[in-house]
Amino acid sequence: MASSYARTSHDRRDAVGSVSEPAVAKKLRNVVRPPNISKSLKKAGAVLLLPPDPITDVAGVVLIGAAFAMSSRQPLSIESLLVETRKSMRDLQSMF
């Protein structure tokens, strides 16, 4: 009995320790709350506007325009996928 308790306590400690690692925590955060791509596009467009080269200005303006167009869209999350799946299942069940 005591050895079983010690083994499960050790397993729990290992599990908690693995979640507290920064790499695992970051990946879990990305699953729960995905990164916003429009912010990355705005930053890349701003960086391309900084040099005095006129070719990079065109690409920078295009990236910033795409970022503003995409900013109205919400990134996919687990909750939104679940809602969409339930809606699709209801539609399929209503057909039969």
QUICORVEN-V148740 format. One record per residue. PHI is phi in whole degrees, 0 to 359 (999 if undefined). PSI is psi in radians with two decimals (NA if undefined). D_FIRST is the distance of its C-alpha to the first C-alpha in Angstrom with 2 decimals. Layout:
BEGIN
PHI;PSI;D_FIRST
PHI;PSI;D_FIRST
END
This chain:
BEGIN
999;-0.80;0.00
293;-0.66;3.79
291;-0.61;5.51
295;-0.76;5.20
297;-0.72;6.34
294;-0.69;8.69
293;-0.78;9.98
293;-0.61;10.85
296;-0.70;12.35
294;-0.72;14.29
296;-0.73;15.48
295;-0.70;16.68
296;-0.71;18.44
295;-0.70;20.14
295;-0.78;21.26
294;-0.67;22.74
294;-0.61;24.36
287;-0.55;25.98
286;-0.48;27.50
280;-0.06;28.94
292;2.46;30.98
299;-0.66;34.63
293;-0.74;35.37
291;-0.73;32.57
298;-0.68;33.40
294;-0.73;37.06
293;-0.65;36.48
294;-0.68;34.42
297;-0.69;37.27
293;-0.53;39.78
287;-0.78;38.04
287;-0.73;37.90
226;1.67;41.30
294;2.64;43.54
293;2.64;46.13
271;2.01;49.65
288;-0.46;52.06
293;-0.57;55.17
295;-0.70;54.37
295;-0.70;54.15
294;-0.67;57.46
296;-0.75;59.13
295;-0.77;58.06
296;-0.70;59.26
295;-0.70;62.53
295;-0.68;63.13
294;-0.66;62.61
288;-0.39;65.10
281;-0.36;67.64
294;-0.79;67.67
292;2.67;69.59
283;0.04;73.36
287;2.20;73.32
289;-0.39;74.56
291;-0.71;72.55
288;-0.40;69.19
296;-0.69;70.46
296;-0.82;70.74
296;-0.67;67.20
296;-0.74;65.94
294;-0.69;67.73
296;-0.75;66.38
295;-0.72;62.78
293;-0.69;63.23
297;-0.72;64.85
295;-0.63;61.99
295;-0.73;59.52
291;-0.59;61.39
291;-0.63;61.59
276;-0.24;57.84
293;-0.40;56.91
283;-0.34;57.41
276;2.46;54.77
268;2.44;51.15
292;2.66;48.61
293;2.45;46.30
228;2.98;42.94
297;-0.68;40.06
295;-0.74;41.29
292;-0.60;44.85
294;-0.69;43.76
295;-0.75;41.80
297;-0.77;44.86
294;-0.66;47.16
295;-0.77;44.99
299;-0.72;44.90
296;-0.75;48.66
295;-0.70;49.27
295;-0.71;47.16
297;-0.72;49.15
296;-0.73;52.38
294;-0.67;51.44
290;-0.54;50.45
288;-0.36;53.73
286;-0.51;55.67
256;NA;54.42
END
